[in-house]
Amino acid sequence: MRERLYGFYRNTQRRVSDQDNQQIDDRNVLLMEKVFLSQRKERKKKREKLEYLRTRKGPTQPSDVEAQTKTSLVYSNLAISSKWRLRWVRKVLFNRLRHRRVNKNRGQCSVPTGVTLNDSGTKDLIIRLEKHMVPPSEATKLESKGHFVEYVGSGKLKDKKVLITGGDSGIGRAVAILMAREGADITIVHFPEEIDDAEETKRAIEHEKRSCLLVAGDLRAHNMCRRAVEEHMNKFQRLNVLINNASKQYMNKNFADIDLNKVEDIFRTNIIQMMALTKYALPFLSKGDSIINATSVVTFRGSSSMVDYAATKGAIVGFTRSLASQLLPKGIRVNAVAPGAIYTPIQVDTRDAEQMANWGSKTPLGRPGEPSEVATTFVFLASADASLYCKCTICFCLQFWMRTSQLRIVQTGRSCIVIPWVIDQGVSE
């Protein structure tokens, strides 16, 4: 260490003069060594303090469990409600963190080693452990290197009325909260069995002093799509932004064994209900309003284990472009957002622990994204800042790049709108 400090001091002195380079003051080297050791000691104290805070015994945690606590684990609460935390810990954390694959960008906690999913009292243990986790407080936290930055609204969507499908959890939940923070009133359409998640999202929206309407139902039924729009209009009288976010996926690595009933179900859920809801919402949209559809990067790079899912997401891109061409003369913008590897409940629910252990680690950033990191794009496309964006698919996340956009000028009435046409080519695995 001293040799390294000596060399560092010598290099810094070389910039001053040749004489100082030949006559190095050992006292300065010793002083630098003391400073280095002092800083290292302070960092060690901070690490010990943080480790103590993570492993301290809670009011309901028994001492024998605390004594077994060894492995430092990772947990992210971003846009994942309490119902999904149990699934996350069961299916991911006990396996991923057992190998001590710690992600420094997330809150940390401590979990006993040797605990299996079949042990008695595991559910109670998970609930106790959740009390000691240190995730960000809301889905509106934006992740950055080493800390979380609070999203600050600026009134971009003041008094706008937004209808979001699948807004009870995941990306939809993050979008709903960020839009509420920007001043919008929200209607969330969700499955009846997800009422707990929806209520939690509603409380977060009302915390931003905005109104929230929950509509429970299955959008695969066309009448439900009509009812969702009607209930929104009865509540808010206006519709400015429609966000088609609801979707589902199944894993199947052998297409010869694929269940055709599931194929029909996924097409009804991902694309047909999107068309139905848009059909019933269009009469209430006017110039300056927007439609944003959630697709996926698997549209462009494909997925060997989700062929049917990729097909539906490709259909969404075609639907977005075609509908945008039809609605452009009316001044209604239609765009799509194509996320990549994003931590959401649907990912945890359709993959086993082994698949989730390294999921997203091959991206250039070395990690998957968070729902709130995608939600800001929805906010942008819904705002007046994106007035030049129409017929676009904004691809996200970490392992996808596109060529430079071409620009075309389209004459609509008296105004001239510049539309970026995104070239969906050049996909990198």
N, C-alpha and C positions, 0 to 999 in steps of 0.2 A: 504494500500500500504506500509506503514511504517513497519507493522508487517512482510510483505513479504520480504522486503529488510533486515529487522533485521535478519530474519531467514536465508536468503541467506548469509549475512555477517558472521553469526555465523557458518554456515556449512563450509564456506571457511576458517575461522580461525581455525576450528577444525583440519584441516590437518597440521597446524603448530605446535601446542602444546596444552596440556591440560590446561595450565595456561592461555593462551589467550582465550580459550574457556570459562573460568569462568569470565574473566575480559574483557568484550566487550567495546570497545571504542565507545561511542555514537557519537563522532565527525565524525568518519568514516562512521557511518550509515547515518548521515545528509549529509555528502559529497556525498555518493552514491545516496541519494535521490535527491540531486541537479543535479547530472549528469543524472539521469534517467529522471527528469522533463525537463532538457535542451534538451536531445535527443528527447523526445516526442514532444517538441515544434518545433524542427527543422523538424521532420517528418510531423507535421501538416502544417507547412509553405510550404513544398514541395507538399503536397497534394492539398493545396489551389492554389498553382501556376499551377499545372497540370490541376486542374479543371478550372482555368481561361483560360488556353490555349485551353482547349477543348470547352469551351462555349463562347469564345470571338466572337464578332460580325464580320462576314466576310464582304468584300466589297459589296457583292450583297445580303446579308441576311438582311431583314427588321427588325426593332427593335421590332415590335409586335410579330414576330415569336420568336425572341430571348427571349422575356419576358416570353413566355410560355414554354421555354425549361427547363425541369426538370429531365427527365429520362436519365441516362447514359446508352448508348448502346454499343454493340460490333459489330465489322465488321472485316472480314478477306478478304484481297485482294489477297491472295496467289493463283496464277495461275488462277484467275478469271478475265476476261477482263471486259471492261467498259459495254459491252452489257449485261453481266450477273449480274453486280452489281445492275441494276434496278430490275431485277427479285429477287435477293437476298433480297434487302431491302423490296420490296413489299410483298413477300411471307413468309419471315422469321423474319426479324428484328423488324417490327412493332408489331408483336405478341410476339416474344420471349423476346424482351427487354422491352416490356410494363410491364412484370412481374419482371423486374429488375434482370434477370438471367444473371449476368455479368461474362464473362469469362476473367480472368485476363491475359491470355496468348495472347490476341489479342489487336490490336489497338482500341482506343475508340473514340467515337464522341458523340454528343448530338442531340437528335431529339425531336421535340415538342410533348407533350402529347395531346391526343384528336384528332390527325390527323387520318382520315380514308382513305381507299383506294379510296373512291368515292368523296372525297373533290376536288373541282376545284383547279387546279394548283399543284396537288400532284407531278406530274412528275417533274415540275420545282423545287419544293422544294427538291426532292430527289437529283437532280443534284447539287443544291446548297450545300446540306449537304455533298455530296461526297468530296467537296473541303476542308472540315474541318476534314475529317477522317484521322487517323494516322496509316495506315497499313504499312507493310514492302514494300520497294520500288520495289522489283523484286520477281519473282517466285523462285529465287535461294536463298531466305532466309530460313534458317533452324530454326524452332521454338524450343526454350528451355524454361526453367523456368524463366519467367519474362522478357525475352529479345529475340532478334533474332540474330543469328550468321550467318555471311556471308559465303557462300560456296566458298571455294578456290580451283580452279582446279590445277591439277598437271601433266597434259599432258598424262593421262591414255589412251585417245583415239585420240592421235595426228594424224591428217591426215586420220582418219577413215571416211568412208562414210556410213551414217545412213539413213534408210528409216523408217519413223514413220507414222502409220495411226492414225487419230484422234489426231494429235499433235497441234491442234489450241487452245485447252483449257484443263483444268483439269490436270490429271496426265500426259497426253501426252505432254502438253505444258511444264510442269516442267522438264520432261525427256529431251525434246529437248534443253532447255536452259542449263541444267546441262551438257549435252553431248557436247554442243557447248563450254562451259567453259572448258571442258576437251580436246578441240582441234578437235572436229569432225565437218564435214560439214553435213548439215541436209536437207532431203527432207520430207516435210509434206504433207500428203494426207488428204483432208478435204472436207466437203460438200460445194457446191457453196454458200449456204446462210450463211456460217460461215466465209466469206472472211474477215470481219472486225477483227474477233478474230485472224485469220491466219496472217493477216498483222501485227497485234500487236506482235505476237510471232516472226515473221520474223525480225521485228525491234530489238527485244531483242536479237536474235541470232546474227544479224549483229553488234550489240553493242559489242559482244564478239569477233569481227573481224573474224567471220567465215561466210561461204556462206550458203544461205538457198534458196531452191527451193520449191515453192508452187504449188501443183497439185490439182485442184478442180474437184470433180466428185463423183459419187455414186458408191461405191465399190460393191454394190449388183449386178451390171452388170459386167460379167466376162471380157468383153473387156476393161472396165475401170481398172481392176486390171492389165491387160497386159500393158495398156498405162502408168500407174503409174510407173511400173518398167522400161519401155522403156525411159520415160522422165528422170528418175533418171540416167540411164546409159548414156544417151546423154549428160547430164550435168556434171556428175562426173566420168564417165568411170569405176568406181568400186562400188561394194556393199559389205560392211563388216559386217553390223549389220542390221537385219530386226526386227522391233518391231511391232507386231500386237496388237494394243491397242484399235482400234475403236470398240465401242459397243453401245447398247441401251438397255433400260429396260422399262417394263410396270408393273404397280401395278394392281393386281387382287386378291382379298381375297376369291373369290368363284370360284373354278375351273369349276363348272358347267356352269358358265356364261362367260367363257373365249372366246375371239374372236380368232377363228382359223386362220383368216387372219393375225392377229398380231403375232400369234405363228410362222407362216411361215416367216413373216417379221423379227422377232427377230433371228430366226435361220439363215436366209440369212445374216443378218447384223453381227452377233456375231461369227459364226463358218464357214459358207460356204465361205464367202468372205476371211476369214483368210486362208482357204485351197487354194483358187484360187490364192491369192496373193503370198503365199509361193511357189506354183507350178511354177509360172512364174519367181520368184526370184531365185530359186534353181540353175539354170544353171550358175548364176553369183557369187555364193558363193563358197568358197574354204576352204582349211584347215586353221583352226584358226579363221574362221568367226563364227558368232553365230546368233541364232534366239531366240527372247524372246517374249513369249505370255502372255498377260494380262488376268488372270482369276479372281476368287473371292473366299473368304472364304465360301460363300454360297454353294459352291461345296460340302463342308464337313459337314456343320452344317444345310444346308437346309434353305428354306425361304417360309413360308406359304403364303406370299403375292406376291411372284415372282417365281412361280413354273417353268414357261418356261425359265426365265432368269437363274435360278439355273441349269436347264438342259443343257443349252448352255455352261455355265461355266464348268460344269462337262465334257462335250464333249471336251472342250479345254484342260483339263488336260489329258484325254485319247489320244487326238491328239498329245500333247507334248511328252508324254512318248513313244508312238509308233514311231513317226517321229524321236525322238532322237535315238532309237535303230537302225533305218534304216540308219541314217546319221553318226553315230558314227565311222564306218570304214573310212569315208572320212575326219574325223577330224573336223566336224561341230558340234558345241554344240547347243543343244536345251533345253531351260529351260522355266519355267513359274513363274510369280509373282502373288500371290493371296492377294490383299489388302482387308482390312475389311472396317470399317467406315471411309471414307475419304471425306473431303469437296471437292466436284466437282460440276460443273453445272448440271450434270445428276441427282444428288441427289435432288437438289433444284427443278429441272424441273418435277420430278415425285412424289414429296411428297408435301402435303399441309403444311401450317404454323404450324398447331397443331402437325403434325408428326415430323416436323423439330425442334420443340421447345426443345425436350429432346433427339433428335437423337444423338447417340454416348455417352450419359451421363452414360450408364450402363457399359461401358468398365472399366477395372481396372484402367486406367489412368484418367477416369472421363471426357474424351473429345474425339472427333474424331480426326483423323490425318489430316495432311496437304499434298497436292500433292508432295511437295518437300521432305517430309520425306520418301516417297515411291520411289521417282525418283532416290535416291542414290543407291538403290538396282539394278535398271536397269543399271546404270552406272557400278556397280561392275560386274554384269553378262556379260556385253559387253566387259569388259577389260580383259587383260591377267592375272589379279589377280584371276580370276575365272576359270582358266584352268582345275581345277579338278571338276568343276560343270557341270554335264550333266544329263538330265532326271530328274531334280529337280523341285519341286514346293515350292517356298519360301513363306510361309504364313505369312501375316502381320496382324498386327494391333489389338492388345489390348485385344482380347477376344478369342484367339485361341492358343492352344499349341499342340506340337507334341512329340511323343516319341523320344528317342535318335535314330539318323540315323544309319542304317546298312551300312556297307561298303562292296562293292564287287570290285574285281579287274578284269578288262576286258583287254585282250590282243589285241592290234591293231597294226599290223605290228611289228615294233621293239620297240615300246614304250608301257609302262604299265601305264594305266590310272586308278586312283582311283576315283570311282564314288559314291557319297553319294546318297543312295536311301531313300528318305524321306517317313516315315510311316505316312500316313494321317489318323490317328486314334486318339482317345482320345479327341474328340472335346468337348469344354466346352461352354455352352451357356452364 
